[in-house]
Amino acid sequence: MRTLDDLDVEGRRALVRVDFNVPLAKDGDGRPVVADDTRIRAALETIQELRARGASIVLVSHLGRPEGRREEDLSMAPVVARLRELVDADVALAPAVVGAEVSGLAEQLRAGELLVLENVRFEPGETRNDPALARALADLAEVYVNDAFGAAHRAHASTEGVAHLLPSAAGRLLEREVSTLSKILQSPPRPLVAVIGGAKVADKIGVIDRFLELADTVVIGGAMCFPFLSAQGHAVGDSLCATEDVEHARRALAKATDPGRASVSLPRDLVIGRELDAGTEHRVLDGVEVPGGWMGLDIGPASAEAYANEIEKAGSVFWNGPMGAFELEPFAAGTRRVAEAVAQARGVTVVGGGDSAAALARFGLEHAIDHLSTGGGATLELVEGRTLPGVEALDGAGASAGVAS
């Protein structure tokens, strides 16, 4: 994979694919503003390096799911407003994604200046990886940099198609994501503990299967645990537990009995509630047999301590997915204890997934992690061993002119 070290950018316009798909909110006057600028800040290293090396920059990103049509409430305008506050540079917003007016604005850029294109998913050709859109984007610049790891698993015009038309490289964020995640899969300090939570086994069975091969221990929490408990014959009451997930869990448990596979840790107690609500009747269940009319909404205190002990002994930790409905205080303790254990772990810690990141932020622990991945689906697909189109396209692809020798 080519990186910025391989790209000659001095005096050139760089088209930079970033992941500015940030949450928006309304200010006191009802105007849209960026609610969380983490992804914008994550791109600053690459942006500032390109500016320091004499490049002018055209930034392209998606925001939300406008499905190929212009939606004013998904304009990049609030993102540009926040970016202006974060960089000491001229930052302009293009009126569209491509077109004559956009081309004119790009050509007028001077070294160090930035132009942000409108939401690339306003263009119907983006998600179809339309060659015409890829060519129009390529015509805006002389080199291409992909720093949007969160979109690297999509073969879209701005992530894959354009990379074949210009000298291309990974930005620092994408480079670091791929390097860190690959290392924990290929040569992790042992023991490697994978903590997998969230809701659906079907969504993460590929990750679970991979860690059964690579890890020493796989810890299961969140609603994810109930199909596993059901597969073992336990009652799960009204807990989230789809039939297809039980079958996935049963196969995973069978794999875990094979020699050389990771052990699987499941909860030994639970916090249960009548319904998913902060004010619902709830209690700690000493055991895992959930009665009818109740649902499991968090791992119990004994489980949380057992999981924390596994994490404390780890040489490497990968965590994806909360241990319960942490957004609701009665069901936050399990995720909080695991988050604290990961933050305090002596081993290498890698956290992926928006819910895990949100949990760390809620508990004020996001800065205590070695690597907090900006990818959601991209992180999971890389861990599963899948090829990411946006990364593969940077592996020697693209025009050769302008690549540093």
C-alpha positions in Angstrom: 0.0 0.0 0.0 1.4 3.3 -1.1 1.6 6.0 1.6 2.2 9.8 1.6 6.0 8.9 1.7 5.6 7.6 -1.8 3.8 10.6 -3.3 5.2 13.8 -4.7 2.7 16.5 -3.8 4.7 19.8 -3.9 2.9 22.3 -6.1 0.1 19.8 -6.9 -3.6 19.7 -6.2 -4.4 16.7 -4.0 -7.9 15.1 -4.0 -8.2 13.8 -0.5 -11.1 11.4 0.4 -11.8 11.9 4.1 -14.5 10.5 6.4 -16.4 13.6 7.5 -19.6 11.6 8.0 -20.2 13.2 11.4 -23.3 13.5 13.6 -25.1 16.8 13.3 -27.2 18.7 15.8 -29.1 22.1 15.9 -27.8 25.2 17.5 -30.0 27.6 19.4 -31.2 29.2 16.2 -32.0 25.9 14.6 -29.0 25.7 12.3 -27.2 22.5 11.8 -23.8 22.2 13.6 -21.3 19.4 14.0 -22.1 17.5 17.2 -18.9 15.4 17.3 -15.8 16.5 15.4 -13.7 13.3 16.1 -13.6 12.3 12.5 -12.7 15.8 11.3 -9.9 15.9 13.8 -8.7 12.5 12.7 -8.0 13.8 9.2 -6.0 16.9 10.3 -2.7 15.1 10.4 -2.9 14.3 6.7 -4.3 17.7 5.8 -1.6 19.6 7.6 1.2 17.4 6.2 -0.1 18.0 2.6 -0.2 21.7 3.3 3.3 21.8 4.7 4.5 20.0 1.7 3.1 22.6 -0.7 -0.1 21.0 -1.9 -3.5 22.6 -2.4 -6.3 20.3 -1.3 -9.7 19.3 -2.6 -11.5 17.4 0.1 -14.3 14.9 -0.7 -16.6 13.1 1.7 -20.1 11.7 2.2 -22.5 12.7 4.9 -25.5 10.6 5.8 -27.4 8.7 3.1 -28.9 11.1 0.7 -29.2 8.3 -1.9 -28.1 10.2 -5.0 -30.0 13.4 -4.6 -29.3 16.8 -3.0 -30.7 17.1 0.5 -29.9 20.5 2.1 -29.9 19.1 5.6 -27.0 16.9 4.6 -24.9 19.7 3.1 -21.2 19.8 4.0 -21.7 23.4 5.2 -21.6 22.7 8.9 -18.6 20.5 8.4 -16.8 23.3 6.6 -17.7 25.7 9.4 -16.1 23.4 11.9 -13.0 22.7 9.7 -12.4 26.4 9.4 -12.2 26.6 13.2 -9.7 23.7 13.3 -7.2 24.7 10.6 -5.4 28.0 10.0 -6.2 28.1 6.3 -8.7 29.3 3.7 -11.5 26.7 3.4 -14.1 27.1 0.7 -17.3 25.0 0.1 -17.9 24.0 -3.5 -21.5 24.4 -4.7 -21.6 20.9 -6.0 -19.5 17.7 -6.3 -18.3 18.1 -9.8 -19.0 20.4 -12.8 -17.5 23.5 -14.5 -17.9 25.8 -11.5 -16.3 23.3 -9.2 -13.4 22.8 -11.6 -12.9 26.5 -11.7 -12.7 26.8 -8.0 -10.2 23.9 -7.8 -8.0 25.4 -10.4 -7.8 28.7 -8.5 -6.5 27.0 -5.3 -3.1 28.1 -4.1 -0.7 26.1 -2.0 -2.1 25.4 1.4 -5.7 26.3 0.5 -8.7 23.9 0.9 -11.8 23.3 -1.1 -14.5 21.0 0.3 -16.8 19.4 -2.3 -20.4 19.0 -1.6 -21.7 15.7 -0.2 -20.4 13.2 -2.7 -23.5 11.0 -2.2 -25.5 13.8 -3.8 -24.2 12.2 -7.0 -26.1 9.0 -7.9 -22.9 7.6 -9.5 -20.9 7.6 -6.2 -22.2 4.4 -4.7 -22.3 2.7 -8.2 -18.7 3.5 -8.7 -19.6 5.2 -11.9 -16.5 5.6 -14.1 -17.7 9.0 -15.4 -17.9 10.4 -11.9 -14.6 8.9 -11.0 -13.1 10.6 -14.0 -14.7 14.0 -13.1 -13.3 13.7 -9.6 -9.8 12.8 -11.0 -9.9 15.9 -13.2 -10.1 18.1 -10.2 -6.6 17.2 -9.0 -3.2 15.7 -9.9 -2.8 13.2 -7.1 -5.2 11.3 -4.9 -5.0 10.5 -1.2 -7.5 8.2 0.6 -7.6 8.9 4.3 -11.2 7.7 4.8 -10.7 4.3 6.5 -14.3 4.3 7.6 -15.4 4.1 3.9 -12.5 1.9 2.6 -14.7 -1.2 2.5 -16.9 0.5 -0.1 -16.0 0.3 -3.8 -17.4 3.7 -4.6 -16.3 6.3 -7.2 -14.5 8.5 -4.6 -12.9 5.5 -2.7 -11.9 3.1 -5.4 -12.7 4.3 -8.9 -10.6 7.5 -8.8 -7.6 5.7 -7.2 -6.9 4.0 -10.6 -6.8 7.3 -12.4 -4.3 9.4 -10.4 -1.0 8.8 -8.6 -2.5 7.5 -5.3 -1.6 6.9 -1.7 -3.0 6.3 1.8 -3.2 9.2 4.2 -1.7 8.9 7.6 -5.0 7.9 9.3 -5.8 5.1 6.8 -2.1 4.0 7.0 -2.2 3.8 10.8 -5.6 2.0 10.8 -4.4 -0.8 8.4 -1.0 -1.1 10.1 -2.4 -1.3 13.7 -5.3 -3.7 12.9 -3.1 -5.9 10.8 -0.5 -6.2 13.5 -2.9 -7.3 16.2 -4.1 -10.0 13.8 -0.7 -11.1 12.6 1.7 -10.7 15.5 -0.1 -9.7 18.7 1.6 -9.7 22.1 0.0 -12.7 23.9 -2.4 -13.6 25.3 -4.8 -11.9 22.8 -8.2 -11.3 24.3 -11.1 -10.4 21.9 -14.1 -8.8 23.6 -17.1 -8.9 21.4 -20.4 -7.3 22.3 -23.3 -5.6 20.6 -26.6 -7.0 19.3 -26.5 -9.5 16.5 -24.3 -12.6 16.2 -25.0 -12.7 12.4 -23.4 -9.3 12.0 -20.2 -10.3 13.7 -19.9 -14.1 13.2 -17.1 -13.5 10.8 -15.2 -11.6 13.5 -15.9 -14.2 16.1 -14.8 -17.0 13.8 -11.5 -15.1 13.0 -10.7 -14.6 16.7 -11.5 -18.2 17.5 -8.6 -18.9 15.2 -6.3 -16.1 16.3 -7.1 -15.2 19.9 -6.5 -17.0 23.2 -9.8 -15.9 24.7 -13.0 -14.6 23.1 -15.3 -12.8 25.6 -18.9 -12.4 24.6 -21.2 -9.7 26.1 -24.2 -7.5 25.3 -27.3 -8.9 23.6 -24.7 -11.0 21.6 -24.5 -13.4 24.5 -28.1 -14.6 24.5 -28.0 -16.7 21.3 -24.9 -18.3 22.9 -26.7 -19.0 26.1 -29.7 -20.3 24.2 -27.5 -22.6 22.2 -26.3 -24.0 25.6 -29.8 -24.7 26.6 -30.4 -21.7 28.9 -33.7 -19.8 29.0 -33.4 -16.2 27.7 -36.9 -14.9 28.4 -37.7 -11.9 26.3 -34.0 -11.1 25.6 -33.0 -10.2 22.0 -32.3 -13.7 20.5 -33.0 -14.4 16.8 -33.1 -18.0 15.6 -30.4 -17.5 13.0 -28.2 -16.0 15.7 -28.6 -19.2 17.8 -27.5 -21.3 14.9 -24.4 -19.1 14.4 -23.6 -19.3 18.1 -24.0 -23.0 18.2 -21.5 -23.4 15.3 -19.1 -21.0 17.0 -19.3 -22.9 20.3 -18.6 -26.2 18.4 -15.5 -24.6 16.7 -14.2 -23.5 20.1 -13.9 -27.1 21.2 -11.4 -27.8 18.4 -7.7 -28.0 19.4 -5.9 -24.8 19.2 -9.0 -22.6 19.2 -9.7 -19.8 21.6 -11.8 -20.4 24.7 -15.1 -18.6 24.8 -16.2 -16.7 28.0 -19.9 -16.1 28.5 -21.7 -14.3 31.3 -22.3 -16.0 34.7 -24.8 -13.4 35.9 -27.0 -10.7 34.3 -28.8 -7.5 34.9 -32.4 -8.0 33.7 -35.3 -5.6 33.2 -38.9 -5.7 32.2 -38.3 -3.5 29.2 -35.7 -1.4 27.5 -36.2 1.8 29.5 -34.2 3.6 32.1 -37.2 3.6 34.5 -38.1 -0.1 34.1 -38.1 -2.6 37.0 -34.7 -4.3 37.0 -32.6 -6.5 39.1 -29.4 -8.5 39.2 -29.9 -12.1 38.2 -27.6 -14.6 40.0 -27.2 -16.9 37.0 -28.2 -16.7 33.4 -31.7 -18.3 33.3 -33.8 -15.3 32.3 -37.5 -15.8 33.3 -40.4 -15.0 31.0 -41.4 -11.4 31.0 -37.9 -10.2 31.6 -35.0 -9.4 29.2 -31.3 -9.4 29.7 -29.9 -5.8 29.4 -26.4 -6.0 30.8 -23.9 -8.5 32.1 -23.9 -8.8 35.8 -21.2 -7.6 38.3 -19.5 -11.0 38.6 -19.3 -11.4 34.9 -17.9 -7.8 34.6 -15.2 -8.6 37.1 -14.3 -11.9 35.4 -14.0 -10.1 32.0 -11.9 -7.3 33.6 -9.6 -10.0 35.0 -9.1 -11.5 31.5 -8.4 -8.1 30.1 -5.9 -7.3 32.9 -3.8 -10.4 32.0 -3.9 -9.8 28.3 -0.9 -8.8 26.2 -3.3 -7.5 23.5 -7.0 -6.6 23.7 -9.4 -6.0 20.8 -12.8 -4.7 21.9 -15.8 -4.2 19.7 -19.3 -3.8 21.0 -20.8 -2.8 24.4 -21.7 -5.3 27.2 -25.2 -4.0 27.6 -27.6 -1.1 27.0 -25.0 1.4 28.4 -26.9 4.4 27.3 -29.3 3.7 30.1 -27.7 4.0 33.6 -29.3 0.9 35.1 -27.6 -1.1 32.4 -24.3 0.7 32.0 -22.2 -0.9 34.8 -21.0 -3.9 32.7 -19.8 -1.8 29.8 -18.3 0.8 32.2 -16.3 -2.0 34.0 -15.0 -3.4 30.8 -14.1 0.0 29.4 -12.2 0.8 32.6 -10.3 -2.5 32.3 -9.4 -1.9 28.7 -8.2 1.7 29.6 -6.1 0.4 32.4 -4.8 -2.7 30.6 -1.0 -3.1 30.4 -1.2 -4.7 27.0 -1.9 -3.2 23.6 -5.5 -2.0 23.3 -7.4 -1.6 20.1 -11.1 -0.5 20.1 -13.3 -0.6 17.0 -16.9 0.3 16.4 -19.0 3.4 17.0 -20.8 2.0 20.1 -17.6 1.1 21.8 -16.1 4.5 21.1 -19.3 6.2 22.4 -19.0 4.2 25.6 -15.4 5.2 26.1 -16.4 8.8 25.5 -19.3 8.6 27.9 -17.0 7.3 30.6 -14.2 9.8 29.8 -11.7 7.0 28.8 -11.3 7.6 25.0 -7.7 9.0 25.5 -6.5 5.9 27.5 -6.7 3.6 24.5 -3.7 2.8 22.3 -5.8 2.8 19.1 -9.4 3.8 18.7 -10.5 2.8 15.2 -12.5 5.3 13.1 -14.0 2.5 11.0 -17.1 0.6 11.7 -17.8 -1.9 8.9 -14.3 -1.4 7.5 -12.8 -2.4 10.9 -14.9 -5.6 11.1 -14.2 -6.5 7.4 -10.5 -6.1 7.8 -10.5 -8.2 11.0 -12.6 -10.9 9.2 -9.8 -11.0 6.6 -11.8 -9.5 3.7 -10.1 -7.3 1.1 -11.0 -3.6 1.4 -11.5 -2.1 -2.1 -10.4 1.4 -1.0 -7.1 -0.1 0.3 -6.5 -2.6 -2.5 -6.8 0.2 -5.0 -3.8 2.0 -3.4 -1.6 -1.1 -3.7 0.5 0.0 -6.6 -2.6 1.2 -8.6 -3.1 4.5 -10.2 -1.0 6.5 -12.7 2.7 6.4 -12.0 3.6 10.1 -12.7 4.1 12.0 -9.5 4.9 9.0 -7.4 8.1 9.6 -5.4 11.1 7.5 -6.3 
